C-alpha cells in the first residue's frame, strides 16, 4: 500500500530549517524538502479570481491557503499528497 508523498515547503527566511530538514529526510524517498519560491503578494485582480473560481476545487484552495498561512506563521508548511 502506497502512503503518498510528503512535501516540506520552507520559507526563504528560514534556510537553516531547510538545511536541517533536507539532511534529516535525505534518505526518505517519499519526502521532498523545498524552499518557497513565491515572491510578492499572491492576490490577483478581479479577473484572476473569476477565472480561478471555475478551475480549482474548494479543497485545493483551502489547502493552498493553509500552506500559505503556515509558511507565514511557522516558517514552513507540510503537505501530504495522496
Secondary structure by P-SEA (a helix, b strand, c coil): cccbbbbbbbccccaaaaaaaaaaacccccbbbbcccccccccccaaaaaaacccccaaaaaaaaaaaaaaacccbbbbbcc
